[in-house]
């Protein structure tokens, strides 16, 4: 804002606001009710987030992180430090937004006292920015499902559309990885199966941040791309499809037991695009769960043991989701409905004859597909979370 944190005056506030219809030096209208509404919304968010519980959790994690033996188990240490960092950031973000809301009243007071149109414009800009930040934080409070707080496993598969579908699947992979990069979320690609001509057949990657599952689960479903195919020498319009699956990462408390006698384990040599060898040993692992027919692969590590462990994590997540879906189906049968179908075809990316990306459930849209493919999907995600919450009522 450029002026530092404003200081409150001793007199009572007059709560003023620039009137855009007035062309003179400074015209004002009352904004006290608007500021009260913002403060009330912030109070509701603080109650849902339970800052006292967050601070208590931070204290526990800080004690664990300070233990001399922390890094004896690097995987457990990584989880502790990552969770600690996320909770600390959550508290800082909430406290900072509360401070900005409290400062708004003073900003408008100072602008009125100085009769400064530029200061009023600055206060208006800050007000709009605070509203946007408040909306984004409010979305976070809607993530209250059983697994919403988990990290996420995302699988993308090329579906109908041949080489265009494979190219589209690769675009979606890049879109989600760029989205995670924009938010400084750690990701790990477990496996990518490359198509022969271009693009990918499938990929599985993890988004390793709390609430990744709750956030990205609204992206699950069939995505459709309409464009002039760059792979068609006659320049015809092509429609292609890719499927997105989002699963919660399994935790020790989930008790997903897998009998090794029910697994077929295949090892093979990892490869990259064009058949380029990633390594020269048979380190990639493919697991087939015989009772369900579920197949998972992992080839991101050079060690067969590490790849098997990662593949087992993915298989457990898929079995957990299968169990959840079976339980949900039973609940839907008891309620006498078939559940909703929001997980089916859910978004269209149109590049020809016009430029538009539109969510078919929420009707949220953007006219810049290039920005969307570059990871700018927060608007779609937030609209999806609000839509899902409304659908559950």
C-alpha positions as CSV (number, residue, x, y, z in Angstrom):
1,X,0.0,0.0,0.0
2,X,3.0,2.2,0.2
3,X,2.3,4.1,3.4
4,X,3.0,1.5,6.1
5,X,0.4,0.4,8.6
6,X,-1.9,3.3,9.3
7,X,-2.3,4.7,12.8
8,X,-5.8,4.9,14.3
9,X,-6.9,8.5,15.3
10,X,-8.3,9.1,18.8
11,X,-11.6,10.5,17.5
12,X,-14.5,8.3,16.3
13,X,-14.4,7.0,12.8
14,X,-16.5,8.6,10.0
15,X,-16.0,5.6,7.6
16,X,-16.0,7.3,4.2
17,X,-15.8,6.1,0.7
18,X,-15.1,7.8,-2.7
19,X,-18.3,8.3,-4.7
20,X,-17.4,7.4,-8.3
21,X,-20.3,9.5,-9.6
22,X,-18.7,12.7,-8.2
23,X,-16.0,14.5,-10.2
24,X,-14.9,17.0,-7.6
25,X,-12.1,16.8,-5.0
26,X,-13.6,14.3,-2.6
27,X,-17.1,12.9,-2.2
28,X,-17.9,10.2,0.3
29,X,-20.6,7.7,1.2
30,X,-20.9,5.6,4.4
31,X,-19.1,2.3,4.3
32,X,-19.3,1.3,7.9
33,X,-21.8,-1.5,7.2
34,X,-19.6,-2.9,4.5
35,X,-16.6,-3.0,6.8
36,X,-18.6,-4.6,9.6
37,X,-19.7,-7.3,7.1
38,X,-16.1,-8.0,6.1
39,X,-15.1,-8.3,9.7
40,X,-18.0,-10.6,10.5
41,X,-17.1,-12.9,7.5
42,X,-13.5,-12.9,8.7
43,X,-14.7,-13.9,12.2
44,X,-16.6,-16.9,10.7
45,X,-13.5,-18.0,8.8
46,X,-11.3,-17.7,11.9
47,X,-13.9,-19.8,13.8
48,X,-13.8,-22.6,11.2
49,X,-10.1,-22.6,10.9
50,X,-9.8,-22.7,14.8
51,X,-6.6,-20.6,15.1
52,X,-6.1,-21.8,18.7
53,X,-6.0,-25.4,17.6
54,X,-3.7,-24.5,14.8
55,X,-1.3,-22.8,17.1
56,X,-1.4,-25.8,19.5
57,X,-0.6,-28.1,16.6
58,X,2.3,-25.9,15.5
59,X,3.7,-26.1,19.0
60,X,3.6,-29.9,18.9
61,X,5.2,-30.1,15.5
62,X,7.9,-27.6,16.4
63,X,8.8,-29.9,19.3
64,X,9.0,-32.9,17.0
65,X,11.0,-30.9,14.4
66,X,13.5,-30.0,17.1
67,X,14.2,-33.6,18.0
68,X,17.8,-34.7,17.4
69,X,16.6,-37.9,15.8
70,X,14.2,-36.2,13.4
71,X,16.1,-37.1,10.2
72,X,16.7,-40.7,11.2
73,X,13.6,-41.3,9.2
74,X,13.8,-38.8,6.3
75,X,10.3,-39.6,5.0
76,X,8.6,-38.9,8.3
77,X,10.8,-35.8,8.9
78,X,9.7,-34.5,5.5
79,X,6.0,-34.9,6.4
80,X,6.5,-33.2,9.8
81,X,8.4,-30.2,8.4
82,X,6.0,-29.9,5.5
83,X,2.9,-29.9,7.7
84,X,4.5,-27.5,10.1
85,X,5.3,-25.1,7.3
86,X,1.8,-25.3,5.9
87,X,0.2,-24.6,9.3
88,X,2.5,-21.7,10.1
89,X,1.7,-20.2,6.7
90,X,-2.1,-20.7,7.4
91,X,-1.8,-18.8,10.7
92,X,0.3,-16.0,9.2
93,X,-2.1,-15.6,6.2
94,X,-5.1,-15.4,8.5
95,X,-3.6,-12.9,10.9
96,X,-2.3,-10.7,8.1
97,X,-5.8,-10.6,6.5
98,X,-7.4,-9.7,9.8
99,X,-4.9,-6.9,10.2
100,X,-5.7,-5.6,6.7
101,X,-9.4,-5.6,7.4
102,X,-8.8,-3.7,10.7
103,X,-6.6,-1.2,8.8
104,X,-9.3,-0.4,6.2
105,X,-11.3,1.8,8.5
106,X,-8.2,3.9,9.3
107,X,-7.3,4.2,5.7
108,X,-10.7,5.7,4.9
109,X,-10.5,8.0,7.9
110,X,-7.1,9.3,6.8
111,X,-8.3,9.8,3.3
112,X,-11.2,11.9,4.5
113,X,-9.1,14.0,6.9
114,X,-6.6,14.8,4.2
115,X,-9.3,15.4,1.5
116,X,-7.0,13.4,-0.7
117,X,-8.7,11.7,-3.8
118,X,-5.5,9.7,-4.4
119,X,-5.6,8.3,-0.8
120,X,-9.3,7.4,-1.3
121,X,-8.5,5.6,-4.5
122,X,-5.7,3.7,-2.6
123,X,-8.2,2.8,0.1
124,X,-10.7,1.6,-2.5
125,X,-8.0,-0.5,-4.2
126,X,-7.1,-2.1,-0.9
127,X,-10.8,-2.8,-0.1
128,X,-11.2,-4.6,-3.4
129,X,-8.0,-6.6,-2.8
130,X,-9.2,-7.6,0.7
131,X,-12.5,-8.8,-0.6
132,X,-10.7,-11.0,-3.1
133,X,-8.4,-12.4,-0.5
134,X,-11.4,-13.0,1.8
135,X,-13.3,-14.9,-0.9
136,X,-10.3,-17.1,-1.5
137,X,-9.9,-17.9,2.2
138,X,-13.6,-18.6,2.5
139,X,-13.3,-21.3,-0.2
140,X,-10.7,-23.0,2.1
141,X,-13.3,-23.3,4.9
142,X,-15.6,-25.3,2.5
143,X,-13.1,-28.2,2.4
144,X,-14.6,-30.2,5.2
145,X,-14.9,-33.7,3.6
146,X,-13.5,-36.8,5.2
147,X,-10.3,-36.8,3.1
148,X,-10.2,-33.1,2.0
149,X,-7.2,-32.3,4.2
150,X,-5.1,-35.0,2.5
151,X,-2.4,-34.6,-0.2
152,X,-3.5,-35.6,-3.7
153,X,-2.7,-38.2,-6.3
154,X,-3.6,-37.1,-9.8
155,X,-3.9,-39.4,-12.8
156,X,-4.5,-38.2,-16.3
157,X,-5.3,-40.5,-19.2
158,X,-5.8,-39.8,-22.9
159,X,-9.2,-41.0,-24.0
160,X,-11.0,-40.7,-27.4
161,X,-9.3,-38.7,-30.0
162,X,-6.1,-40.5,-30.9
163,X,-2.9,-38.4,-31.1
164,X,-4.8,-35.2,-30.3
165,X,-6.1,-36.8,-27.0
166,X,-2.5,-37.8,-26.1
167,X,-1.3,-34.3,-26.8
168,X,-4.3,-32.9,-24.7
169,X,-3.4,-35.2,-21.8
170,X,0.1,-33.8,-21.8
171,X,-1.3,-30.2,-21.8
172,X,-3.4,-31.0,-18.8
173,X,-0.4,-32.5,-17.0
174,X,1.5,-29.3,-17.6
175,X,-1.5,-27.2,-16.5
176,X,-1.7,-28.9,-13.1
177,X,2.0,-28.9,-12.5
178,X,2.2,-25.2,-13.4
179,X,-0.7,-24.5,-11.1
180,X,1.1,-26.2,-8.3
181,X,4.3,-24.3,-9.1
182,X,2.5,-21.0,-9.0
183,X,1.4,-21.9,-5.4
184,X,4.8,-23.3,-4.4
185,X,3.3,-26.7,-3.9
186,X,5.7,-29.6,-4.1
187,X,4.9,-32.3,-6.7
188,X,6.3,-35.7,-7.6
189,X,5.7,-37.4,-10.9
190,X,5.4,-41.2,-10.3
191,X,4.9,-42.4,-13.8
192,X,4.4,-41.1,-17.3
193,X,3.6,-43.4,-20.3
194,X,4.5,-41.5,-23.5
195,X,2.5,-41.9,-26.7
196,X,4.2,-42.9,-29.9
197,X,3.7,-39.8,-32.0
198,X,3.1,-37.0,-29.5
199,X,1.8,-36.5,-26.0
200,X,1.2,-39.0,-23.3
201,X,-1.0,-42.1,-22.8
202,X,-1.2,-41.5,-19.0
203,X,0.6,-39.9,-16.0
204,X,0.3,-40.1,-12.2
205,X,1.8,-37.5,-9.9
206,X,1.4,-36.4,-6.3
207,X,0.6,-32.8,-5.1
208,X,2.3,-32.9,-1.6
209,X,0.5,-30.2,0.4
210,X,-2.3,-30.4,2.9
211,X,-5.8,-29.9,1.4
212,X,-4.5,-30.7,-2.1
213,X,-7.1,-33.5,-2.4
214,X,-10.1,-31.4,-1.3
215,X,-8.9,-28.6,-3.6
216,X,-8.3,-30.7,-6.8
217,X,-11.0,-33.2,-6.3
218,X,-13.4,-30.9,-8.2
219,X,-11.1,-31.3,-11.3
220,X,-12.0,-35.0,-11.5
221,X,-13.9,-36.0,-14.7
222,X,-13.7,-35.8,-18.4
223,X,-12.1,-32.8,-20.1
224,X,-12.8,-32.0,-23.7
225,X,-10.6,-30.1,-26.2
226,X,-11.9,-28.7,-29.5
227,X,-9.4,-27.3,-32.0
228,X,-7.9,-27.4,-35.5
229,X,-5.7,-30.5,-35.1
230,X,-2.0,-29.8,-35.6
231,X,-1.7,-33.5,-36.5
232,X,-4.2,-33.4,-39.4
233,X,-2.7,-32.5,-42.7
234,X,-6.1,-31.4,-43.9
235,X,-6.5,-28.9,-41.1
236,X,-9.8,-30.3,-39.8
237,X,-11.4,-29.5,-36.5
238,X,-10.9,-32.3,-34.0
239,X,-12.6,-33.0,-30.7
240,X,-10.5,-35.1,-28.2
241,X,-11.0,-36.1,-24.6
242,X,-8.8,-36.8,-21.5
243,X,-9.8,-38.1,-18.1
244,X,-8.6,-36.7,-14.8
245,X,-8.8,-38.8,-11.6
246,X,-7.9,-37.3,-8.2
247,X,-7.4,-39.5,-5.1
248,X,-6.5,-38.8,-1.5
249,X,-3.1,-40.0,-0.4
250,X,-3.4,-43.0,2.0
251,X,-2.3,-42.5,5.6
252,X,-1.4,-45.2,8.2
253,X,-4.8,-44.8,9.9
254,X,-6.7,-46.0,6.7
255,X,-6.0,-49.7,7.2
256,X,-5.9,-50.6,3.5
257,X,-4.5,-54.1,3.6
258,X,-3.1,-55.7,0.4
259,X,-2.3,-59.4,0.3
260,X,0.9,-59.8,-1.7
261,X,-0.4,-63.1,-3.0
262,X,-3.1,-61.1,-4.8
263,X,-0.5,-59.1,-6.7
264,X,1.2,-59.7,-9.9
265,X,4.5,-57.7,-10.0
266,X,6.2,-57.0,-13.3
267,X,9.5,-55.1,-13.6
268,X,10.7,-53.5,-16.8
269,X,13.1,-50.8,-18.0
270,X,12.1,-47.2,-17.6
271,X,11.9,-45.1,-20.7
272,X,11.2,-41.6,-21.7
273,X,9.9,-39.9,-24.9
274,X,11.2,-41.4,-28.1
275,X,12.3,-44.5,-26.4
276,X,15.2,-42.8,-24.7
277,X,16.4,-44.9,-21.7
278,X,16.1,-43.3,-18.4
279,X,18.3,-45.9,-17.0
280,X,19.8,-49.2,-18.0
281,X,18.3,-51.5,-15.3
282,X,14.9,-53.1,-14.9
283,X,13.9,-50.7,-12.1
284,X,10.3,-49.7,-13.2
285,X,7.5,-51.6,-11.4
286,X,4.0,-52.5,-12.5
287,X,1.6,-53.8,-9.9
288,X,-1.7,-55.6,-10.9
289,X,-4.2,-56.2,-8.1
290,X,-5.8,-59.4,-9.3
291,X,-9.1,-59.2,-7.4
292,X,-10.0,-55.8,-8.8
293,X,-7.9,-55.6,-12.0
294,X,-6.4,-52.3,-10.9
295,X,-3.0,-51.7,-12.5
296,X,-0.5,-49.1,-11.3
297,X,3.1,-48.3,-12.4
298,X,6.0,-46.3,-11.1
299,X,9.3,-45.5,-12.9
300,X,10.5,-42.2,-11.4
301,X,13.2,-43.7,-9.1
302,X,16.3,-45.6,-10.1
303,X,15.7,-48.2,-7.4
304,X,13.2,-51.0,-8.0
305,X,12.5,-51.1,-4.2
306,X,11.6,-47.4,-4.2
307,X,9.4,-47.7,-7.3
308,X,7.6,-50.7,-5.8
309,X,6.9,-48.7,-2.6
310,X,5.6,-45.7,-4.6
311,X,3.4,-48.0,-6.7
312,X,2.0,-49.6,-3.5
313,X,1.1,-46.1,-2.2
314,X,-0.8,-45.4,-5.4
315,X,-2.5,-48.8,-5.4
316,X,-3.6,-48.3,-1.7
317,X,-5.0,-44.9,-2.7
318,X,-7.0,-46.4,-5.5
319,X,-8.4,-49.2,-3.3
320,X,-9.3,-46.6,-0.6
321,X,-11.2,-44.6,-3.3
322,X,-12.9,-47.8,-4.5
323,X,-14.0,-48.5,-0.9
324,X,-15.3,-44.9,-0.5
325,X,-17.3,-45.1,-3.8
326,X,-18.8,-48.4,-2.7
327,X,-19.8,-46.8,0.6
328,X,-21.2,-43.8,-1.2
329,X,-23.2,-46.0,-3.5
330,X,-24.8,-47.7,-0.5
331,X,-25.7,-44.3,1.0
332,X,-27.2,-43.1,-2.3
333,X,-29.3,-46.3,-2.5
334,X,-30.6,-45.7,1.0
335,X,-31.4,-42.1,0.1
336,X,-33.2,-43.3,-3.0
337,X,-31.1,-41.4,-5.5
338,X,-28.3,-42.2,-7.8
339,X,-26.0,-39.5,-6.6
340,X,-24.7,-36.7,-8.7
341,X,-22.8,-37.0,-11.9
342,X,-20.4,-34.0,-11.6
343,X,-17.4,-36.3,-12.0
344,X,-18.3,-37.0,-15.6
345,X,-17.7,-34.5,-18.5
346,X,-17.1,-31.3,-16.8
347,X,-15.0,-28.8,-18.8
348,X,-14.6,-27.8,-22.4
349,X,-11.5,-26.1,-23.9
350,X,-12.4,-24.6,-27.2
351,X,-9.6,-23.1,-29.4
352,X,-11.6,-23.0,-32.7
353,X,-13.8,-21.3,-33.9
354,X,-13.5,-19.1,-30.8
355,X,-11.4,-19.1,-27.7
356,X,-13.1,-20.2,-24.5
357,X,-12.6,-22.5,-21.5
358,X,-15.9,-23.2,-19.8
359,X,-16.9,-25.4,-16.8
360,X,-20.1,-27.3,-17.7
361,X,-21.2,-27.5,-14.0
362,X,-20.5,-24.1,-12.6
363,X,-20.6,-22.2,-16.0
364,X,-17.4,-20.4,-14.9
365,X,-15.5,-19.5,-18.0
366,X,-12.3,-17.8,-19.3
367,X,-11.6,-16.4,-22.7
368,X,-7.9,-17.1,-22.6
369,X,-7.2,-20.8,-23.0
370,X,-3.4,-20.2,-23.2
371,X,-3.4,-18.8,-19.6
372,X,-5.5,-21.7,-18.4
373,X,-3.1,-24.2,-19.9
374,X,-0.4,-22.2,-18.2
375,X,-1.8,-23.0,-14.8
376,X,-4.3,-20.2,-14.2
377,X,-7.1,-22.4,-12.9
378,X,-7.9,-21.0,-9.5
379,X,-11.2,-19.5,-10.7
380,X,-12.4,-22.8,-12.0
381,X,-11.2,-24.6,-8.8
382,X,-12.9,-22.1,-6.4
383,X,-16.1,-22.1,-8.5
384,X,-16.1,-25.9,-8.4
385,X,-15.7,-26.1,-4.6
386,X,-18.5,-23.6,-4.1
387,X,-20.7,-25.5,-6.6
388,X,-20.0,-28.9,-4.9
389,X,-20.8,-27.5,-1.4
390,X,-24.1,-26.1,-2.7
391,X,-24.9,-29.4,-4.4
392,X,-24.5,-31.3,-1.1
393,X,-27.2,-29.3,0.6
